[in-house]
């Protein structure tokens, strides 16, 4: 079961740049697997591994959130506040 992040991340990731709000490690994983504009990159790889570590109980949700933001920056995805 996925725990909700204390602060969701909203990205211009949807169709035609629509905003999508990611609020959990599980949602972040699916977004990076299904909707990401790039297929590889160091930050993306790290974020996916961090999400796996969160699910395994080795890291915290906040670690996944930070790694997810770094992957979005790497991919050139606009982050909304």
C-alpha positions as CSV (number, residue, x, y, z in Angstrom):
1,X,0.0,0.0,0.0
2,X,1.3,3.4,-0.9
3,X,1.5,6.3,1.6
4,X,0.5,9.7,0.4
5,X,3.3,12.3,0.2
6,X,2.9,15.3,2.6
7,X,3.4,17.6,-0.4
8,X,2.2,16.4,-3.8
9,X,4.1,17.3,-7.0
10,X,2.2,18.9,-9.9
11,X,3.8,18.5,-13.3
12,X,2.9,19.5,-16.9
13,X,2.9,15.8,-17.8
14,X,-0.6,15.2,-19.2
15,X,-1.8,15.4,-22.8
16,X,-0.9,18.8,-24.3
17,X,0.9,19.8,-21.2
18,X,-2.0,19.4,-18.8
19,X,-1.2,19.4,-15.2
20,X,-0.9,16.0,-13.4
21,X,-0.6,15.8,-9.6
22,X,1.6,13.0,-8.2
23,X,0.9,12.3,-4.5
24,X,2.6,9.0,-3.7
25,X,5.6,6.9,-4.5
26,X,3.4,4.4,-6.4
27,X,1.9,7.1,-8.6
28,X,5.4,8.5,-9.2
29,X,6.6,5.1,-10.3
30,X,3.8,4.6,-12.7
31,X,4.2,8.1,-14.1
32,X,7.9,7.5,-14.8
33,X,7.2,4.1,-16.4
34,X,4.1,5.0,-18.4
35,X,4.1,8.8,-19.1
36,X,7.7,9.9,-19.1
37,X,9.0,11.7,-22.2
38,X,12.4,10.1,-21.9
39,X,13.3,6.4,-21.5
40,X,16.6,6.8,-19.7
41,X,18.8,9.1,-17.8
42,X,20.7,9.0,-14.5
43,X,18.1,10.9,-12.5
44,X,15.3,8.8,-13.9
45,X,17.2,5.6,-13.1
46,X,17.9,6.8,-9.6
47,X,14.3,7.8,-9.0
48,X,13.0,4.4,-10.2
49,X,15.5,2.6,-7.9
50,X,14.6,4.9,-5.0
51,X,10.9,4.1,-5.5
52,X,11.7,0.4,-5.4
53,X,13.7,1.0,-2.2
54,X,10.7,2.8,-0.6
55,X,8.4,-0.1,-1.4
56,X,11.0,-2.5,0.1
57,X,11.1,-0.4,3.3
58,X,14.7,0.7,2.7
59,X,14.0,4.4,2.1
60,X,11.4,7.0,3.0
61,X,8.7,8.4,0.8
62,X,10.4,11.8,0.9
63,X,13.5,10.3,-0.7
64,X,11.3,9.1,-3.6
65,X,9.6,12.5,-3.9
66,X,13.0,14.3,-4.1
67,X,14.3,11.8,-6.7
68,X,11.1,12.1,-8.7
69,X,11.5,15.9,-8.8
70,X,15.1,15.5,-10.0
71,X,14.0,13.1,-12.7
72,X,11.3,15.6,-13.8
73,X,14.0,18.4,-14.0
74,X,16.3,16.1,-16.0
75,X,13.5,15.3,-18.5
76,X,12.6,19.0,-18.9
77,X,9.1,18.6,-17.4
78,X,7.7,21.8,-15.9
79,X,7.0,21.6,-12.2
80,X,4.0,23.7,-10.9
81,X,3.7,25.0,-7.4
